[in-house]
Amino acid sequence: MSFLGLFPLAFKRLRSRPWLALLLVLTTALVIGFTGSIPVFANAVSSKILQDEIDVRAHTRGWPIFSVRVSARPDARTPMSVPESLATRAWVGDMLRYWTALPLVSTYVELQSPMYTPGISCPHCYNKTSEQKKAALTERQRQVILAKQRGETHIGEKQKTT
């Protein structure tokens, strides 16, 4: 006897007993639902337990459970501008959050390029700026720092409206 011959018989039985058909559909839906929800529930419980353990250790010691330092050192062959370094910081932070499923307490960028001088040059424009322009920018940056030390707003910065 072929298995295909059982299908017409099964459909005839289910048509004659609608409550049996409804019960079969509901049972199948419940089995699929429970089977699919077990890994989701287990993952949620595991994540909650891990987060509770991390919180306890962080509050006991007063610092995060672990820290990560990522370093990128640009040079003349592979310069990295300040916006590129900020974008890299955001990307690395997003990847750490995604792959560890843990929150980040803080991120920062430490600029250590010899070609970077705040207000004067960055690795992107270092070789494109003349010495005369660098001298002018150096003087401007000095004036900005002096104005900040005096508590004044530098003439080149946007003025606050009162």
C-alpha contacts under 8 A as a table, 3 or more apart, distances in Angstrom:
res1	aa1	res2	aa2	distance
1	M	5	G	7.40
2	S	5	G	5.62
2	S	6	L	7.53
3	F	6	L	5.42
3	F	7	F	7.43
4	L	7	F	5.70
4	L	8	P	7.87
5	G	8	P	6.22
5	G	9	L	7.11
6	L	9	L	5.20
6	L	10	A	6.10
7	F	10	A	5.07
7	F	11	F	6.13
8	P	11	F	5.16
8	P	12	K	6.10
9	L	12	K	5.13
9	L	13	R	6.33
10	A	13	R	5.16
10	A	14	L	6.21
11	F	14	L	5.07
11	F	15	R	6.07
12	K	15	R	5.22
12	K	16	S	6.30
13	R	16	S	5.25
13	R	17	R	6.32
14	L	17	R	5.17
14	L	18	P	6.09
14	L	20	L	6.43
14	L	21	A	5.17
15	R	18	P	5.88
15	R	21	A	7.44
17	R	20	L	5.43
17	R	21	A	6.60
18	P	21	A	4.98
18	P	22	L	6.17
19	W	22	L	5.00
19	W	23	L	6.01
20	L	23	L	5.04
20	L	24	L	6.10
21	A	24	L	5.06
21	A	25	V	6.27
22	L	25	V	5.15
22	L	26	L	6.14
23	L	26	L	5.13
23	L	27	T	5.98
24	L	27	T	5.15
24	L	28	T	6.14
25	V	28	T	5.18
25	V	29	A	6.19
26	L	29	A	5.06
26	L	30	L	6.13
27	T	30	L	5.13
27	T	31	V	6.15
28	T	31	V	5.19
28	T	32	I	6.19
29	A	32	I	5.22
29	A	33	G	5.98
30	L	33	G	4.96
30	L	34	F	5.97
31	V	34	F	5.29
31	V	35	T	5.97
32	I	35	T	5.15
32	I	36	G	6.00
33	G	36	G	5.21
33	G	37	S	6.06
34	F	37	S	5.14
34	F	38	I	6.26
35	T	38	I	5.70
35	T	39	P	8.00
36	G	39	P	6.67
36	G	40	V	7.40
37	S	40	V	5.13
37	S	41	F	6.00
38	I	41	F	5.21
38	I	42	A	6.06
39	P	42	A	5.03
39	P	43	N	6.02
40	V	43	N	5.22
40	V	44	A	6.24
41	F	44	A	5.12
41	F	45	V	6.18
42	A	45	V	5.19
42	A	46	S	6.07
43	N	46	S	5.08
43	N	47	S	6.08
44	A	47	S	5.16
44	A	48	K	6.15
45	V	48	K	5.11
45	V	49	I	6.17
46	S	49	I	5.21
46	S	50	L	6.16
47	S	50	L	5.11
47	S	51	Q	6.07
48	K	51	Q	5.09
48	K	52	D	6.14
49	I	52	D	5.14
49	I	53	E	6.26
50	L	53	E	5.17
50	L	54	I	6.19
51	Q	54	I	5.07
51	Q	55	D	6.08
51	Q	102	L	7.94
52	D	55	D	5.08
52	D	56	V	6.21
53	E	56	V	5.18
53	E	57	R	6.30
54	I	57	R	5.23
54	I	58	A	5.95
54	I	65	I	6.25
55	D	58	A	5.04
55	D	59	H	6.07
56	V	59	H	5.32
56	V	60	T	6.06
57	R	60	T	5.01
57	R	61	R	6.11
57	R	62	G	7.95
57	R	64	P	7.99
57	R	65	I	6.62
58	A	61	R	5.44
58	A	62	G	5.32
58	A	63	W	5.21
58	A	64	P	5.16
58	A	65	I	5.72
59	H	62	G	4.95
59	H	63	W	7.15
64	P	67	S	6.96
64	P	105	V	7.69
73	R	112	Q	7.26
73	R	113	S	6.89
74	P	77	R	7.89
74	P	78	T	5.67
74	P	79	P	5.07
74	P	80	M	5.72
74	P	113	S	6.36
74	P	123	P	7.79
75	D	78	T	5.37
75	D	79	P	5.38
75	D	80	M	7.94
75	D	113	S	7.08
75	D	123	P	7.62
76	A	79	P	5.60
76	A	123	P	7.24
79	P	123	P	5.06
79	P	124	H	6.00
80	M	84	E	5.93
80	M	85	S	6.43
80	M	123	P	5.84
80	M	124	H	6.49
81	S	84	E	5.13
81	S	85	S	6.27
81	S	122	C	6.03
81	S	123	P	5.60
81	S	124	H	5.34
82	V	85	S	5.07
82	V	86	L	6.24
82	V	122	C	7.07
83	P	86	L	5.06
83	P	87	A	6.11
84	E	87	A	5.03
84	E	88	T	6.06
85	S	88	T	4.95
85	S	89	R	6.15
85	S	109	V	7.17
86	L	89	R	5.03
86	L	90	A	6.32
86	L	109	V	6.91
87	A	90	A	5.11
87	A	91	W	6.15
88	T	91	W	5.00
88	T	92	V	6.08
89	R	92	V	5.26
89	R	93	G	6.09
89	R	107	T	7.28
89	R	108	Y	7.22
89	R	109	V	6.76
90	A	93	G	5.10
90	A	94	D	6.09
91	W	94	D	5.12
91	W	95	M	6.19
92	V	95	M	5.10
92	V	96	L	6.17
93	G	96	L	5.15
93	G	97	R	6.18
93	G	104	L	7.36
93	G	107	T	7.25
94	D	97	R	5.15
94	D	98	Y	6.05
95	M	98	Y	5.02
95	M	99	W	6.03
96	L	99	W	5.36
96	L	100	T	5.77
96	L	101	A	7.68
96	L	102	L	7.86
97	R	100	T	5.52
97	R	101	A	5.24
97	R	102	L	5.53
97	R	103	P	6.01
97	R	104	L	6.75
98	Y	101	A	5.39
98	Y	102	L	7.82
104	L	107	T	7.42
111	L	116	Y	7.31
112	Q	116	Y	7.37
113	S	116	Y	5.30
113	S	123	P	7.39
114	P	117	T	7.64
115	M	121	S	6.65
115	M	122	C	5.63
115	M	123	P	5.13
115	M	126	Y	6.08
116	Y	120	I	7.71
116	Y	121	S	5.43
116	Y	122	C	4.25
116	Y	123	P	5.94
116	Y	126	Y	7.79
117	T	120	I	5.39
117	T	121	S	5.24
117	T	122	C	6.40
118	P	121	S	6.66
118	P	122	C	7.74
118	P	141	Q	7.91
119	G	137	L	6.87
119	G	138	T	7.53
119	G	141	Q	5.82
120	I	134	K	6.22
120	I	137	L	5.26
120	I	138	T	5.96
120	I	141	Q	7.20
121	S	124	H	7.99
121	S	125	C	6.10
121	S	126	Y	5.44
121	S	129	T	7.91
121	S	134	K	7.53
122	C	125	C	5.51
122	C	126	Y	5.56
123	P	126	Y	5.20
123	P	127	N	7.86
124	H	127	N	7.62
125	C	128	K	5.05
125	C	129	T	6.18
126	Y	129	T	5.90
127	N	130	S	7.88
129	T	133	K	6.28
129	T	134	K	6.58
130	S	133	K	5.20
130	S	134	K	6.22
131	E	134	K	4.94
131	E	135	A	6.11
132	Q	135	A	5.13
132	Q	136	A	6.35
133	K	136	A	5.05
133	K	137	L	6.12
134	K	137	L	5.02
134	K	138	T	5.98
135	A	138	T	5.00
135	A	139	E	6.31
136	A	139	E	5.21
136	A	140	R	6.22
137	L	140	R	4.93
137	L	141	Q	6.04
138	T	141	Q	5.14
138	T	142	R	6.19
139	E	142	R	5.02
139	E	143	Q	6.28
140	R	143	Q	5.08
140	R	144	V	6.24
141	Q	144	V	4.98
141	Q	145	I	6.26
142	R	145	I	5.19
142	R	146	L	6.20
143	Q	146	L	5.04
143	Q	147	A	6.06
143	Q	154	H	7.37
144	V	147	A	5.17
144	V	148	K	6.20
144	V	154	H	5.53
145	I	148	K	5.07
145	I	149	Q	6.20
146	L	149	Q	5.06
146	L	150	R	6.31
147	A	150	R	5.11
147	A	151	G	6.21
147	A	152	E	5.04
147	A	153	T	6.08
147	A	154	H	5.60
148	K	151	G	4.95
148	K	152	E	5.65
148	K	153	T	6.60
148	K	154	H	7.38
149	Q	152	E	7.56
153	T	157	E	6.70
153	T	159	Q	7.05
154	H	157	E	5.47
155	I	158	K	7.86
